[in-house]
Amino acid sequence: MALRCTTCNKPAFENAQLKHCSRCKSALYCSTACQKEDWPIHKHVCEQFKATTTTNPRPSLAHKLALILPVDEAKPKLVWMKFEEKTEAAEDSDDSDAVYETPDFTYLGDGGSPQLLVISRTMKAANLQLQRFDLEDSVVIYLRGAGSIDGSRTNACVSALVKGSGRFNWRGPLIVLGQPGTAFDPLIHRDIVPMDLRLAVDYLRSYDGFQVHPFEAISA
């Protein structure tokens, strides 16, 4: 990933260097204003990102950073999720077999097949004029496929993050993952970065159950 401001997605230039969060060294900002705007969200994961370089290192190459939005806690959890690598045989003998990764869906509990939301693509389509959503990578959310009908409780973490400005009752736990590139169906994953949580919060605030509202409308 190219270095970009966590808040506005502005890239680093020689005459406009980005500055790291002094605590975790993971978030990047182009200005004090952007850092201040991001703090209400970043404060929930700042110490957790810091721990990944000190007391909570990567357990193995199969583990990648993921975000869990728990159903019964107000604070997101940064976890080392183990991904299982699988191979799908190519239909044509001239093509290479496809190698892909599957997340650990046990974080979602029992609730039918997981539902996938490619939130980076959706937010970009709804905000074509904003650099903020012109991302180089993909960010996805997984949720319980039957969460809206199986009695799952309202997600307390989402409620805390959107601070009453949400338009939809998100139920059950959510998983936020990062994927390199913007291909229609990325096969592998990358570590979550602070920008991914900000994008997830923007999406969770703007989705009303049917569509995503433009960012300017939800931030006014």
Buried (B, 14 or more C-beta within 10 A) or exposed (E): EEEBBBBBBBEBEEEEEBBEBEEBEBBBBBBEEBBEBBBEBBEBBBEBBBEBEEEBEEEEEEBBBBBBBBBEBEBBBBBBBBBEEEEEEEEEEEEEEEEBBEBBBEBBEEBEEBBBBBBBBBBBEBBEEBEBBBBEBBBBBBBBBBBBEBEBEEBBBBBBBBEEEBBBEBBBBBBBBBBBEBEEEBBEBBBBBBBBBBBBBBBBBBBEEEEBBBBEEBEE
